[in-house]
Amino acid sequence: MINREDMLELTRRMTPARSSVSRIAGAYFDEEGYVDGTFNTHFLKLSPAEKTKHLNHAKVMLLSETNKELKAYNIPKGSRTPGSIWQLLDGIKESGLKNDAFLDIFYELVGENVRTGHPFACFVYYGQYDIQVKGQDKEWMEGSEEVYTYLICTLSPLEGEYEPGNPACGFLYPAFRERTGNDAYVNVYDNGNGVSRELLQILNL
């Protein structure tokens, strides 16, 4: 189960002024799943308007209805074998989105499996959140307990040239559970349009 307060805690650090997101990459696909363009940029290089747009896009998933639209999935033990999707995602995360070869492999998987019948975009966000200490009275304290490093991925229909609409599906990896990162789980988002079946297939869930 997903605790909604965990998701709200993450979104509080997803504002243009104090964002935990530090890098954004993505690919644009045509209706047949072929890549039509890519980008990879540091968050600080974006204009204020672009920062706001990207963060709002990512937060759609985190602010969705927990345990209905956003669900926790257990990653099967033994699934991190060489060449697996989880080894690839770990590599993307550990590189901080700076390894385009890893991203190209992931985009290829998306293009091979997702069939929407229309152009769509795949965005990947990399972030590091300093988890603040909470006292016994539940009040925030100075300092952090650990750094939670995460990826947010969204798949969205294109509403114009390189302009994505709201995410149709996506995931948060590793999951943020009980105020800590847990790589035994992934949170998967589905707004009900059916595309998440292809995403679950990519993730081997």
Sequence and secondary structure as in RCSB ss.txt:
>XXXX:A:sequence
MINREDMLELTRRMTPARSSVSRIAGAYFDEEGYVDGTFNTHFLKLSPAEKTKHLNHAKVMLLSETNKELKAYNI
PKGSRTPGSIWQLLDGIKESGLKNDAFLDIFYELVGENVRTGHPFACFVYYGQYDIQVKGQDKEWMEGSEEVYTY
LICTLSPLEGEYEPGNPACGFLYPAFRERTGNDAYVNVYDNGNGVSRELLQILNL
>XXXX:A:secstr
   HHHHHHHHHT STTS SEEEEEEEEE TTS EEEEEEEEGGGS HHHHHHHHHHHHHHHTS BTTTEEEEE 
 TT   TT HHHHHHHHHHTTT  HHHHHHHHHHHHHH   SS EEEEEEEEEEEEEEE TTS EEEEEEEEEEE
EEEEEEEEEETTEE S SEEEEESEEETTEEETTEEEEEE SSSTHHHHHHHTT 
